[in-house]
Amino acid sequence: MTLVTLFDAHLAFGDKPLLDGARLTVQADERIGLIGRNGTGKSTLLRLIAARVQLDDGELQRRDGLRIELVEQEPELASAPTLGESLVANVPGERWAFQARLNEYMHRFGLDPTRALATASGGERKRASLTLALTLDPDLLLLDEPTNHLDLETRHALTMALAQFEGTLILVSHDRHLLRATTDQFMLVARHRLQPFDGDLDDYRDWLLQHAAEQRAAAKADSATTPAAGPVVNRKDQKRQEAEQRQRLSHLKKPLQTRIAKLEKEMETLHAQKAQLDAFVADPASYEAARKTELTDAIRTLGDVNSRLETVEADWLATQEELEQIG
């Protein structure tokens, strides 16, 4: 069943084009991770599907009666004295029918319903918005960086809740663990278009590096076609300048290369720990009553490992890009 169809979509933000002839079809029960560089329009695409913004040109069709919930990076809550009252104010119709689910998700995400809304932190507001979206049980759930402001325990609770969510999901996130655990396909937003990405997150990391290299090569080719003005340099001076340039580049590269080697070693260690912990958590014997404490510690450690692995991988990618920019 088709839920959303986007055809020949054109959308710009000021003078910046975001979508230019983009197409997308979302089927029921799909779980899509939107990937792409920052600024390519992933958040705007979610807002477009949720009817928060309109196309400049093209066509967007939604299935009749489609229930959509969007949780933005910085969500707004209904004005009320407390978090609990704010959530109840957004529940339509017979509120009693939603109360049990509302209480369940508030408990999962560690929310105090009596917390004054005016003094609620960014993390509490994000947890409240996730609580409301999951309570309403939409046909299509759109999440934009849902783990922002969340601690490790709440990230784990969100991962479990999304794994149990039975509707269609479109997720934008830099949380690699969340993407791996809750989505089964990726759509790449690049060059103002959308296309299926046939690969995993490691393949996407490689794609980012290749894309950055292509951009630098194009910039270098453009600069090479423009004749440089300046004094004529004799061959001896040119060789000396080239040697000095190689030395400068080597000096710049060395600490980055050292850091990359260190990060790769840490990633190898973390992947080994993750494999061991994943195997333990997946073993039915680990859920015996006598191993409850051991299992709890393993799940907590696995969350820490996943979080650290995400940080190290992001650091590795940034350092690789910095190294390639040096040339």
Secondary structure, DSSP 8 states (H G I E B T S, - for coil): -EEEEEEEEEEEETTEEEEEEEEEEEETT-EEEEE--TTSSHHHHHHHHTTSS--SEEEEEE-TT--EEEE-SS------SBHHHHHHHT--S-THHHHHHHHHHHHHTT--TTSBGGG--HHHHHHHHHHHHHHT--SEEEEESTTTT--HHHHHHHHHHHHH--SEEEEE-S-HHHHHHH-SEEEEEETTEEEEE-S-HHHHHHHHHHHHHHHHHHHHHHHHTS---S----HHHHHHHHHHHHHHHHHHHHHHHHHHHHHHHHHHHHHHHHHHHHHHHH-GGGGSGGGHHHHHHHHHHHHHHHHHHHHHHHHHHHHHHHHHHH-
